[in-house]
Amino acid sequence: MNQGRIWTVVKPTVGLPLLLGSVTVIAILVHYAVLSHTTWFPKYWNGKTAAIESSVTIG
């Protein structure tokens, strides 16, 4: 493990929660951005698909 010496500078009890917390925050921000800037993603989460939506609007 080439990054193993980082724990001599930062304690694992501090570093691991910071690492996991930052990954969680980034994931939440990405999900929020996708939900707020697209129209298809909320429909997808509600169980609607593009094929069903297009066939209903065409016919």
PDBQT receptor file of N, H, CA, C and O in Angstrom, charges set to zero:
ATOM      1  N   MET A   1       0.852  -1.175   0.000  1.00  0.00    +0.000 N 
ATOM      2  CA  MET A   1       0.000   0.000   0.000  1.00  0.00    +0.000 C 
ATOM      3  C   MET A   1       0.896   1.236   0.000  1.00  0.00    +0.000 C 
ATOM      4  O   MET A   1       1.597   1.496   0.978  1.00  0.00    +0.000 OA
ATOM      5  N   ASN A   2       0.876   1.981  -1.069  1.00  0.00    +0.000 N 
ATOM      6  H   ASN A   2       0.306   1.770  -1.863  1.00  0.00    +0.000 HD
ATOM      7  CA  ASN A   2       1.796   3.101  -1.198  1.00  0.00    +0.000 C 
ATOM      8  C   ASN A   2       1.341   4.332  -0.422  1.00  0.00    +0.000 C 
ATOM      9  O   ASN A   2       2.141   5.243  -0.210  1.00  0.00    +0.000 OA
ATOM     10  N   GLN A   3       0.094   4.386   0.003  1.00  0.00    +0.000 N 
ATOM     11  H   GLN A   3      -0.556   3.646  -0.170  1.00  0.00    +0.000 HD
ATOM     12  CA  GLN A   3      -0.383   5.540   0.773  1.00  0.00    +0.000 C 
ATOM     13  C   GLN A   3      -0.553   5.202   2.256  1.00  0.00    +0.000 C 
ATOM     14  O   GLN A   3      -1.234   5.932   2.977  1.00  0.00    +0.000 OA
ATOM     15  N   GLY A   4       0.037   4.136   2.708  1.00  0.00    +0.000 N 
ATOM     16  H   GLY A   4       0.590   3.543   2.123  1.00  0.00    +0.000 HD
ATOM     17  CA  GLY A   4      -0.125   3.685   4.090  1.00  0.00    +0.000 C 
ATOM     18  C   GLY A   4       0.452   4.637   5.123  1.00  0.00    +0.000 C 
ATOM     19  O   GLY A   4       0.004   4.632   6.269  1.00  0.00    +0.000 OA
ATOM     20  N   ARG A   5       1.426   5.449   4.756  1.00  0.00    +0.000 N 
ATOM     21  H   ARG A   5       1.790   5.453   3.824  1.00  0.00    +0.000 HD
ATOM     22  CA  ARG A   5       2.045   6.357   5.728  1.00  0.00    +0.000 C 
ATOM     23  C   ARG A   5       1.206   7.588   6.004  1.00  0.00    +0.000 C 
ATOM     24  O   ARG A   5       1.568   8.381   6.873  1.00  0.00    +0.000 OA
ATOM     25  N   ILE A   6       0.081   7.786   5.290  1.00  0.00    +0.000 N 
ATOM     26  H   ILE A   6      -0.214   7.142   4.584  1.00  0.00    +0.000 HD
ATOM     27  CA  ILE A   6      -0.778   8.942   5.566  1.00  0.00    +0.000 C 
ATOM     28  C   ILE A   6      -1.317   8.865   6.990  1.00  0.00    +0.000 C 
ATOM     29  O   ILE A   6      -1.583   9.895   7.609  1.00  0.00    +0.000 OA
ATOM     30  N   TRP A   7      -1.482   7.636   7.519  1.00  0.00    +0.000 N 
ATOM     31  H   TRP A   7      -1.266   6.800   7.016  1.00  0.00    +0.000 HD
ATOM     32  CA  TRP A   7      -2.047   7.486   8.859  1.00  0.00    +0.000 C 
ATOM     33  C   TRP A   7      -1.046   7.842   9.951  1.00  0.00    +0.000 C 
ATOM     34  O   TRP A   7      -1.409   7.855  11.127  1.00  0.00    +0.000 OA
ATOM     35  N   THR A   8       0.208   8.130   9.592  1.00  0.00    +0.000 N 
ATOM     36  H   THR A   8       0.502   8.119   8.637  1.00  0.00    +0.000 HD
ATOM     37  CA  THR A   8       1.147   8.666  10.589  1.00  0.00    +0.000 C 
ATOM     38  C   THR A   8       0.932  10.159  10.760  1.00  0.00    +0.000 C 
ATOM     39  O   THR A   8       1.390  10.735  11.747  1.00  0.00    +0.000 OA
ATOM     40  N   VAL A   9       0.248  10.797   9.822  1.00  0.00    +0.000 N 
ATOM     41  H   VAL A   9      -0.123  10.329   9.020  1.00  0.00    +0.000 HD
ATOM     42  CA  VAL A   9      -0.025  12.226   9.882  1.00  0.00    +0.000 C 
ATOM     43  C   VAL A   9      -1.460  12.474  10.351  1.00  0.00    +0.000 C 
ATOM     44  O   VAL A   9      -1.701  13.352  11.180  1.00  0.00    +0.000 OA
ATOM     45  N   VAL A  10      -2.403  11.706   9.825  1.00  0.00    +0.000 N 
ATOM     46  H   VAL A  10      -2.207  10.992   9.152  1.00  0.00    +0.000 HD
ATOM     47  CA  VAL A  10      -3.817  11.853  10.156  1.00  0.00    +0.000 C 
ATOM     48  C   VAL A  10      -4.280  10.572  10.828  1.00  0.00    +0.000 C 
ATOM     49  O   VAL A  10      -4.034   9.479  10.318  1.00  0.00    +0.000 OA
ATOM     50  N   LYS A  11      -4.948  10.697  11.967  1.00  0.00    +0.000 N 
ATOM     51  H   LYS A  11      -5.148  11.585  12.381  1.00  0.00    +0.000 HD
ATOM     52  CA  LYS A  11      -5.445   9.523  12.662  1.00  0.00    +0.000 C 
ATOM     53  C   LYS A  11      -6.587   8.896  11.859  1.00  0.00    +0.000 C 
ATOM     54  O   LYS A  11      -7.401   9.620  11.286  1.00  0.00    +0.000 OA
ATOM     55  N   PRO A  12      -6.660   7.576  11.809  1.00  0.00    +0.000 N 
ATOM     56  CA  PRO A  12      -7.756   6.926  11.092  1.00  0.00    +0.000 C 
ATOM     57  C   PRO A  12      -9.132   7.272  11.660  1.00  0.00    +0.000 C 
ATOM     58  O   PRO A  12     -10.120   7.259  10.926  1.00  0.00    +0.000 OA
ATOM     59  N   THR A  13      -9.208   7.578  12.940  1.00  0.00    +0.000 N 
ATOM     60  H   THR A  13      -8.405   7.588  13.535  1.00  0.00    +0.000 HD
ATOM     61  CA  THR A  13     -10.499   7.930  13.539  1.00  0.00    +0.000 C 
ATOM     62  C   THR A  13     -10.983   9.287  13.057  1.00  0.00    +0.000 C 
ATOM     63  O   THR A  13     -12.169   9.596  13.180  1.00  0.00    +0.000 OA
ATOM     64  N   VAL A  14     -10.088  10.101  12.511  1.00  0.00    +0.000 N 
ATOM     65  H   VAL A  14      -9.125   9.850  12.411  1.00  0.00    +0.000 HD
ATOM     66  CA  VAL A  14     -10.466  11.393  11.930  1.00  0.00    +0.000 C 
ATOM     67  C   VAL A  14     -10.529  11.283  10.407  1.00  0.00    +0.000 C 
ATOM     68  O   VAL A  14     -11.466  11.792   9.792  1.00  0.00    +0.000 OA
ATOM     69  N   GLY A  15      -9.558  10.637   9.802  1.00  0.00    +0.000 N 
ATOM     70  H   GLY A  15      -8.797  10.224  10.301  1.00  0.00    +0.000 HD
ATOM     71  CA  GLY A  15      -9.441  10.594   8.348  1.00  0.00    +0.000 C 
ATOM     72  C   GLY A  15     -10.513   9.775   7.657  1.00  0.00    +0.000 C 
ATOM     73  O   GLY A  15     -11.031  10.189   6.620  1.00  0.00    +0.000 OA
ATOM     74  N   LEU A  16     -10.856   8.617   8.213  1.00  0.00    +0.000 N 
ATOM     75  H   LEU A  16     -10.435   8.281   9.056  1.00  0.00    +0.000 HD
ATOM     76  CA  LEU A  16     -11.864   7.777   7.571  1.00  0.00    +0.000 C 
ATOM     77  C   LEU A  16     -13.255   8.403   7.577  1.00  0.00    +0.000 C 
ATOM     78  O   LEU A  16     -13.920   8.378   6.542  1.00  0.00    +0.000 OA
ATOM     79  N   PRO A  17     -13.727   8.962   8.687  1.00  0.00    +0.000 N 
ATOM     80  CA  PRO A  17     -15.029   9.644   8.621  1.00  0.00    +0.000 C 
ATOM     81  C   PRO A  17     -15.029  10.843   7.673  1.00  0.00    +0.000 C 
ATOM     82  O   PRO A  17     -16.034  11.100   7.009  1.00  0.00    +0.000 OA
ATOM     83  N   LEU A  18     -13.927  11.574   7.600  1.00  0.00    +0.000 N 
ATOM     84  H   LEU A  18     -13.111  11.365   8.139  1.00  0.00    +0.000 HD
ATOM     85  CA  LEU A  18     -13.853  12.684   6.650  1.00  0.00    +0.000 C 
ATOM     86  C   LEU A  18     -13.910  12.186   5.211  1.00  0.00    +0.000 C 
ATOM     87  O   LEU A  18     -14.595  12.777   4.376  1.00  0.00    +0.000 OA
ATOM     88  N   LEU A  19     -13.201  11.114   4.921  1.00  0.00    +0.000 N 
ATOM     89  H   LEU A  19     -12.644  10.634   5.599  1.00  0.00    +0.000 HD
ATOM     90  CA  LEU A  19     -13.210  10.548   3.586  1.00  0.00    +0.000 C 
ATOM     91  C   LEU A  19     -14.603  10.048   3.212  1.00  0.00    +0.000 C 
ATOM     92  O   LEU A  19     -15.115  10.380   2.143  1.00  0.00    +0.000 OA
ATOM     93  N   LEU A  20     -15.209   9.260   4.077  1.00  0.00    +0.000 N 
ATOM     94  H   LEU A  20     -14.792   8.990   4.945  1.00  0.00    +0.000 HD
ATOM     95  CA  LEU A  20     -16.529   8.715   3.781  1.00  0.00    +0.000 C 
ATOM     96  C   LEU A  20     -17.587   9.812   3.752  1.00  0.00    +0.000 C 
ATOM     97  O   LEU A  20     -18.520   9.750   2.951  1.00  0.00    +0.000 OA
ATOM     98  N   GLY A  21     -17.453  10.808   4.609  1.00  0.00    +0.000 N 
ATOM     99  H   GLY A  21     -16.695  10.859   5.260  1.00  0.00    +0.000 HD
ATOM    100  CA  GLY A  21     -18.398  11.924   4.601  1.00  0.00    +0.000 C 
ATOM    101  C   GLY A  21     -18.304  12.735   3.325  1.00  0.00    +0.000 C 
ATOM    102  O   GLY A  21     -19.323  13.161   2.782  1.00  0.00    +0.000 OA
ATOM    103  N   SER A  22     -17.091  12.953   2.841  1.00  0.00    +0.000 N 
ATOM    104  H   SER A  22     -16.263  12.608   3.282  1.00  0.00    +0.000 HD
ATOM    105  CA  SER A  22     -16.947  13.724   1.602  1.00  0.00    +0.000 C 
ATOM    106  C   SER A  22     -17.490  12.947   0.404  1.00  0.00    +0.000 C 
ATOM    107  O   SER A  22     -18.065  13.549  -0.504  1.00  0.00    +0.000 OA
ATOM    108  N   VAL A  23     -17.322  11.638   0.383  1.00  0.00    +0.000 N 
ATOM    109  H   VAL A  23     -16.856  11.150   1.120  1.00  0.00    +0.000 HD
ATOM    110  CA  VAL A  23     -17.890  10.822  -0.694  1.00  0.00    +0.000 C 
ATOM    111  C   VAL A  23     -19.416  10.889  -0.652  1.00  0.00    +0.000 C 
ATOM    112  O   VAL A  23     -20.060  10.974  -1.698  1.00  0.00    +0.000 OA
ATOM    113  N   THR A  24     -19.991  10.854   0.536  1.00  0.00    +0.000 N 
ATOM    114  H   THR A  24     -19.468  10.785   1.386  1.00  0.00    +0.000 HD
ATOM    115  CA  THR A  24     -21.445  10.944   0.686  1.00  0.00    +0.000 C 
ATOM    116  C   THR A  24     -21.967  12.287   0.211  1.00  0.00    +0.000 C 
ATOM    117  O   THR A  24     -22.975  12.344  -0.493  1.00  0.00    +0.000 OA
ATOM    118  N   VAL A  25     -21.298  13.368   0.583  1.00  0.00    +0.000 N 
ATOM    119  H   VAL A  25     -20.479  13.322   1.155  1.00  0.00    +0.000 HD
ATOM    120  CA  VAL A  25     -21.728  14.708   0.169  1.00  0.00    +0.000 C 
ATOM    121  C   VAL A  25     -21.655  14.850  -1.348  1.00  0.00    +0.000 C 
ATOM    122  O   VAL A  25     -22.565  15.407  -1.961  1.00  0.00    +0.000 OA
ATOM    123  N   ILE A  26     -20.596  14.358  -1.951  1.00  0.00    +0.000 N 
ATOM    124  H   ILE A  26     -19.856  13.905  -1.453  1.00  0.00    +0.000 HD
ATOM    125  CA  ILE A  26     -20.460  14.441  -3.406  1.00  0.00    +0.000 C 
ATOM    126  C   ILE A  26     -21.568  13.646  -4.092  1.00  0.00    +0.000 C 
ATOM    127  O   ILE A  26     -22.140  14.116  -5.076  1.00  0.00    +0.000 OA
ATOM    128  N   ALA A  27     -21.880  12.458  -3.593  1.00  0.00    +0.000 N 
ATOM    129  H   ALA A  27     -21.416  12.076  -2.793  1.00  0.00    +0.000 HD
ATOM    130  CA  ALA A  27     -22.940  11.642  -4.188  1.00  0.00    +0.000 C 
ATOM    131  C   ALA A  27     -24.292  12.335  -4.081  1.00  0.00    +0.000 C 
ATOM    132  O   ALA A  27     -25.078  12.305  -5.029  1.00  0.00    +0.000 OA
ATOM    133  N   ILE A  28     -24.571  12.956  -2.945  1.00  0.00    +0.000 N 
ATOM    134  H   ILE A  28     -23.932  12.981  -2.176  1.00  0.00    +0.000 HD
ATOM    135  CA  ILE A  28     -25.838  13.671  -2.771  1.00  0.00    +0.000 C 
ATOM    136  C   ILE A  28     -25.911  14.865  -3.710  1.00  0.00    +0.000 C 
ATOM    137  O   ILE A  28     -26.962  15.126  -4.294  1.00  0.00    +0.000 OA
ATOM    138  N   LEU A  29     -24.813  15.593  -3.864  1.00  0.00    +0.000 N 
ATOM    139  H   LEU A  29     -23.959  15.382  -3.389  1.00  0.00    +0.000 HD
ATOM    140  CA  LEU A  29     -24.805  16.741  -4.776  1.00  0.00    +0.000 C 
ATOM    141  C   LEU A  29     -25.012  16.319  -6.230  1.00  0.00    +0.000 C 
ATOM    142  O   LEU A  29     -25.705  17.004  -6.982  1.00  0.00    +0.000 OA
ATOM    143  N   VAL A  30     -24.421  15.207  -6.623  1.00  0.00    +0.000 N 
ATOM    144  H   VAL A  30     -23.857  14.651  -6.012  1.00  0.00    +0.000 HD
ATOM    145  CA  VAL A  30     -24.599  14.727  -7.993  1.00  0.00    +0.000 C 
ATOM    146  C   VAL A  30     -26.050  14.310  -8.220  1.00  0.00    +0.000 C 
ATOM    147  O   VAL A  30     -26.630  14.633  -9.258  1.00  0.00    +0.000 OA
ATOM    148  N   HIS A  31     -26.638  13.603  -7.268  1.00  0.00    +0.000 N 
ATOM    149  H   HIS A  31     -26.168  13.341  -6.425  1.00  0.00    +0.000 HD
ATOM    150  CA  HIS A  31     -28.037  13.202  -7.407  1.00  0.00    +0.000 C 
ATOM    151  C   HIS A  31     -28.955  14.420  -7.454  1.00  0.00    +0.000 C 
ATOM    152  O   HIS A  31     -29.898  14.449  -8.244  1.00  0.00    +0.000 OA
ATOM    153  N   TYR A  32     -28.697  15.406  -6.634  1.00  0.00    +0.000 N 
ATOM    154  H   TYR A  32     -27.931  15.383  -5.992  1.00  0.00    +0.000 HD
ATOM    155  CA  TYR A  32     -29.512  16.616  -6.652  1.00  0.00    +0.000 C 
ATOM    156  C   TYR A  32     -29.400  17.338  -7.995  1.00  0.00    +0.000 C 
ATOM    157  O   TYR A  32     -30.402  17.811  -8.531  1.00  0.00    +0.000 OA
ATOM    158  N   ALA A  33     -28.195  17.422  -8.534  1.00  0.00    +0.000 N 
ATOM    159  H   ALA A  33     -27.381  17.037  -8.099  1.00  0.00    +0.000 HD
ATOM    160  CA  ALA A  33     -27.998  18.093  -9.812  1.00  0.00    +0.000 C 
ATOM    161  C   ALA A  33     -28.734  17.368 -10.938  1.00  0.00    +0.000 C 
ATOM    162  O   ALA A  33     -29.344  18.006 -11.796  1.00  0.00    +0.000 OA
ATOM    163  N   VAL A  34     -28.677  16.051 -10.934  1.00  0.00    +0.000 N 
ATOM    164  H   VAL A  34     -28.181  15.533 -10.236  1.00  0.00    +0.000 HD
ATOM    165  CA  VAL A  34     -29.372  15.292 -11.969  1.00  0.00    +0.000 C 
ATOM    166  C   VAL A  34     -30.883  15.456 -11.818  1.00  0.00    +0.000 C 
ATOM    167  O   VAL A  34     -31.589  15.622 -12.812  1.00  0.00    +0.000 OA
ATOM    168  N   LEU A  35     -31.380  15.411 -10.594  1.00  0.00    +0.000 N 
ATOM    169  H   LEU A  35     -30.806  15.275  -9.786  1.00  0.00    +0.000 HD
ATOM    170  CA  LEU A  35     -32.820  15.552 -10.379  1.00  0.00    +0.000 C 
ATOM    171  C   LEU A  35     -33.323  16.940 -10.734  1.00  0.00    +0.000 C 
ATOM    172  O   LEU A  35     -34.427  17.074 -11.260  1.00  0.00    +0.000 OA
ATOM    173  N   SER A  36     -32.554  17.958 -10.465  1.00  0.00    +0.000 N 
ATOM    174  H   SER A  36     -31.656  17.849 -10.037  1.00  0.00    +0.000 HD
ATOM    175  CA  SER A  36     -33.042  19.320 -10.668  1.00  0.00    +0.000 C 
ATOM    176  C   SER A  36     -32.793  19.848 -12.080  1.00  0.00    +0.000 C 
ATOM    177  O   SER A  36     -33.388  20.855 -12.464  1.00  0.00    +0.000 OA
ATOM    178  N   HIS A  37     -31.934  19.199 -12.860  1.00  0.00    +0.000 N 
ATOM    179  H   HIS A  37     -31.451  18.381 -12.548  1.00  0.00    +0.000 HD
ATOM    180  CA  HIS A  37     -31.611  19.706 -14.193  1.00  0.00    +0.000 C 
ATOM    181  C   HIS A  37     -32.086  18.815 -15.334  1.00  0.00    +0.000 C 
ATOM    182  O   HIS A  37     -31.798  19.108 -16.495  1.00  0.00    +0.000 OA
ATOM    183  N   THR A  38     -32.797  17.746 -15.040  1.00  0.00    +0.000 N 
ATOM    184  H   THR A  38     -33.031  17.508 -14.097  1.00  0.00    +0.000 HD
ATOM    185  CA  THR A  38     -33.330  16.889 -16.090  1.00  0.00    +0.000 C 
ATOM    186  C   THR A  38     -34.819  16.687 -15.874  1.00  0.00    +0.000 C 
ATOM    187  O   THR A  38     -35.330  16.877 -14.770  1.00  0.00    +0.000 OA
ATOM    188  N   THR A  39     -35.504  16.302 -16.931  1.00  0.00    +0.000 N 
ATOM    189  H   THR A  39     -35.089  16.148 -17.827  1.00  0.00    +0.000 HD
ATOM    190  CA  THR A  39     -36.928  15.992 -16.800  1.00  0.00    +0.000 C 
ATOM    191  C   THR A  39     -37.173  14.486 -16.793  1.00  0.00    +0.000 C 
ATOM    192  O   THR A  39     -38.202  14.030 -16.293  1.00  0.00    +0.000 OA
ATOM    193  N   TRP A  40     -36.247  13.715 -17.339  1.00  0.00    +0.000 N 
ATOM    194  H   TRP A  40     -35.411  14.084 -17.745  1.00  0.00    +0.000 HD
ATOM    195  CA  TRP A  40     -36.466  12.279 -17.449  1.00  0.00    +0.000 C 
ATOM    196  C   TRP A  40     -36.154  11.518 -16.170  1.00  0.00    +0.000 C 
ATOM    197  O   TRP A  40     -36.748  10.468 -15.926  1.00  0.00    +0.000 OA
ATOM    198  N   PHE A  41     -35.239  12.019 -15.348  1.00  0.00    +0.000 N 
ATOM    199  H   PHE A  41     -34.757  12.872 -15.546  1.00  0.00    +0.000 HD
ATOM    200  CA  PHE A  41     -34.819  11.244 -14.177  1.00  0.00    +0.000 C 
ATOM    201  C   PHE A  41     -35.923  11.121 -13.125  1.00  0.00    +0.000 C 
ATOM    202  O   PHE A  41     -36.134  10.023 -12.609  1.00  0.00    +0.000 OA
ATOM    203  N   PRO A  42     -36.636  12.202 -12.785  1.00  0.00    +0.000 N 
ATOM    204  CA  PRO A  42     -37.753  12.024 -11.839  1.00  0.00    +0.000 C 
ATOM    205  C   PRO A  42     -38.847  11.099 -12.390  1.00  0.00    +0.000 C 
ATOM    206  O   PRO A  42     -39.450  10.343 -11.628  1.00  0.00    +0.000 OA
ATOM    207  N   LYS A  43     -39.106  11.150 -13.690  1.00  0.00    +0.000 N 
ATOM    208  H   LYS A  43     -38.616  11.764 -14.309  1.00  0.00    +0.000 HD
ATOM    209  CA  LYS A  43     -40.079  10.238 -14.286  1.00  0.00    +0.000 C 
ATOM    210  C   LYS A  43     -39.599   8.793 -14.183  1.00  0.00    +0.000 C 
ATOM    211  O   LYS A  43     -40.389   7.884 -13.929  1.00  0.00    +0.000 OA
ATOM    212  N   TYR A  44     -38.308   8.592 -14.381  1.00  0.00    +0.000 N 
ATOM    213  H   TYR A  44     -37.666   9.331 -14.587  1.00  0.00    +0.000 HD
ATOM    214  CA  TYR A  44     -37.727   7.247 -14.275  1.00  0.00    +0.000 C 
ATOM    215  C   TYR A  44     -37.899   6.708 -12.861  1.00  0.00    +0.000 C 
ATOM    216  O   TYR A  44     -38.239   5.538 -12.683  1.00  0.00    +0.000 OA
ATOM    217  N   TRP A  45     -37.668   7.546 -11.852  1.00  0.00    +0.000 N 
ATOM    218  H   TRP A  45     -37.392   8.496 -11.996  1.00  0.00    +0.000 HD
ATOM    219  CA  TRP A  45     -37.830   7.101 -10.476  1.00  0.00    +0.000 C 
ATOM    220  C   TRP A  45     -39.283   6.812 -10.133  1.00  0.00    +0.000 C 
ATOM    221  O   TRP A  45     -39.563   6.021  -9.233  1.00  0.00    +0.000 OA
ATOM    222  N   ASN A  46     -40.206   7.446 -10.840  1.00  0.00    +0.000 N 
ATOM    223  H   ASN A  46     -39.979   8.089 -11.571  1.00  0.00    +0.000 HD
ATOM    224  CA  ASN A  46     -41.628   7.173 -10.615  1.00  0.00    +0.000 C 
ATOM    225  C   ASN A  46     -42.118   5.969 -11.401  1.00  0.00    +0.000 C 
ATOM    226  O   ASN A  46     -43.299   5.630 -11.319  1.00  0.00    +0.000 OA
ATOM    227  N   GLY A  47     -41.254   5.317 -12.158  1.00  0.00    +0.000 N 
ATOM    228  H   GLY A  47     -40.295   5.593 -12.225  1.00  0.00    +0.000 HD
ATOM    229  CA  GLY A  47     -41.597   4.094 -12.848  1.00  0.00    +0.000 C 
ATOM    230  C   GLY A  47     -42.011   4.271 -14.288  1.00  0.00    +0.000 C 
ATOM    231  O   GLY A  47     -42.465   3.311 -14.909  1.00  0.00    +0.000 OA
ATOM    232  N   LYS A  48     -41.875   5.443 -14.837  1.00  0.00    +0.000 N 
ATOM    233  H   LYS A  48     -41.506   6.223 -14.333  1.00  0.00    +0.000 HD
ATOM    234  CA  LYS A  48     -42.241   5.668 -16.225  1.00  0.00    +0.000 C 
ATOM    235  C   LYS A  48     -41.004   5.504 -17.102  1.00  0.00    +0.000 C 
ATOM    236  O   LYS A  48     -39.898   5.870 -16.705  1.00  0.00    +0.000 OA
ATOM    237  N   THR A  49     -41.200   4.952 -18.296  1.00  0.00    +0.000 N 
ATOM    238  H   THR A  49     -42.099   4.655 -18.619  1.00  0.00    +0.000 HD
ATOM    239  CA  THR A  49     -40.080   4.784 -19.209  1.00  0.00    +0.000 C 
ATOM    240  C   THR A  49     -40.265   5.657 -20.426  1.00  0.00    +0.000 C 
ATOM    241  O   THR A  49     -41.370   6.132 -20.687  1.00  0.00    +0.000 OA
ATOM    242  N   ALA A  50     -39.210   5.875 -21.170  1.00  0.00    +0.000 N 
ATOM    243  H   ALA A  50     -38.312   5.490 -20.958  1.00  0.00    +0.000 HD
ATOM    244  CA  ALA A  50     -39.251   6.725 -22.351  1.00  0.00    +0.000 C 
ATOM    245  C   ALA A  50     -40.157   6.127 -23.416  1.00  0.00    +0.000 C 
ATOM    246  O   ALA A  50     -40.859   6.867 -24.105  1.00  0.00    +0.000 OA
ATOM    247  N   ALA A  51     -40.161   4.812 -23.571  1.00  0.00    +0.000 N 
ATOM    248  H   ALA A  51     -39.591   4.210 -23.011  1.00  0.00    +0.000 HD
ATOM    249  CA  ALA A  51     -40.990   4.174 -24.591  1.00  0.00    +0.000 C 
ATOM    250  C   ALA A  51     -42.476   4.377 -24.297  1.00  0.00    +0.000 C 
ATOM    251  O   ALA A  51     -43.258   4.642 -25.210  1.00  0.00    +0.000 OA
ATOM    252  N   ILE A  52     -42.863   4.254 -23.040  1.00  0.00    +0.000 N 
ATOM    253  H   ILE A  52     -42.227   4.039 -22.299  1.00  0.00    +0.000 HD
ATOM    254  CA  ILE A  52     -44.264   4.447 -22.662  1.00  0.00    +0.000 C 
ATOM    255  C   ILE A  52     -44.665   5.904 -22.864  1.00  0.00    +0.000 C 
ATOM    256  O   ILE A  52     -45.735   6.192 -23.399  1.00  0.00    +0.000 OA
ATOM    257  N   GLU A  53     -43.807   6.812 -22.437  1.00  0.00    +0.000 N 
ATOM    258  H   GLU A  53     -42.938   6.578 -22.003  1.00  0.00    +0.000 HD
ATOM    259  CA  GLU A  53     -44.125   8.251 -22.576  1.00  0.00    +0.000 C 
ATOM    260  C   GLU A  53     -44.232   8.654 -24.037  1.00  0.00    +0.000 C 
ATOM    261  O   GLU A  53     -45.144   9.398 -24.395  1.00  0.00    +0.000 OA
ATOM    262  N   SER A  54     -43.324   8.184 -24.899  1.00  0.00    +0.000 N 
ATOM    263  H   SER A  54     -42.582   7.579 -24.608  1.00  0.00    +0.000 HD
ATOM    264  CA  SER A  54     -43.357   8.592 -26.294  1.00  0.00    +0.000 C 
ATOM    265  C   SER A  54     -44.548   7.981 -27.015  1.00  0.00    +0.000 C 
ATOM    266  O   SER A  54     -45.138   8.638 -27.873  1.00  0.00    +0.000 OA
ATOM    267  N   SER A  55     -44.926   6.739 -26.694  1.00  0.00    +0.000 N 
ATOM    268  H   SER A  55     -44.447   6.205 -25.997  1.00  0.00    +0.000 HD
ATOM    269  CA  SER A  55     -46.065   6.129 -27.363  1.00  0.00    +0.000 C 
ATOM    270  C   SER A  55     -47.370   6.788 -26.939  1.00  0.00    +0.000 C 
ATOM    271  O   SER A  55     -48.302   6.857 -27.741  1.00  0.00    +0.000 OA
ATOM    272  N   VAL A  56     -47.465   7.264 -25.730  1.00  0.00    +0.000 N 
ATOM    273  H   VAL A  56     -46.708   7.208 -25.079  1.00  0.00    +0.000 HD
ATOM    274  CA  VAL A  56     -48.672   7.927 -25.259  1.00  0.00    +0.000 C 
ATOM    275  C   VAL A  56     -48.793   9.309 -25.904  1.00  0.00    +0.000 C 
ATOM    276  O   VAL A  56     -49.890   9.704 -26.298  1.00  0.00    +0.000 OA
ATOM    277  N   THR A  57     -47.708  10.036 -26.019  1.00  0.00    +0.000 N 
ATOM    278  H   THR A  57     -46.816   9.715 -25.699  1.00  0.00    +0.000 HD
ATOM    279  CA  THR A  57     -47.789  11.382 -26.572  1.00  0.00    +0.000 C 
ATOM    280  C   THR A  57     -47.949  11.355 -28.078  1.00  0.00    +0.000 C 
ATOM    281  O   THR A  57     -48.535  12.285 -28.633  1.00  0.00    +0.000 OA
ATOM    282  N   ILE A  58     -47.456  10.333 -28.771  1.00  0.00    +0.000 N 
ATOM    283  H   ILE A  58     -46.980   9.578 -28.320  1.00  0.00    +0.000 HD
ATOM    284  CA  ILE A  58     -47.568  10.259 -30.231  1.00  0.00    +0.000 C 
ATOM    285  C   ILE A  58     -48.996   9.869 -30.633  1.00  0.00    +0.000 C 
ATOM    286  O   ILE A  58     -49.573  10.466 -31.542  1.00  0.00    +0.000 OA
ATOM    287  N   GLY A  59     -49.560   8.871 -29.955  1.00  0.00    +0.000 N 
ATOM    288  H   GLY A  59     -49.092   8.386 -29.216  1.00  0.00    +0.000 HD
ATOM    289  CA  GLY A  59     -50.838   8.313 -30.353  1.00  0.00    +0.000 C 
ATOM    290  C   GLY A  59     -51.963   9.111 -29.838  1.00  0.00    +0.000 C 
ATOM    291  O   GLY A  59     -53.121   8.776 -30.084  1.00  0.00    +0.000 OA
TER     292      GLY A  59
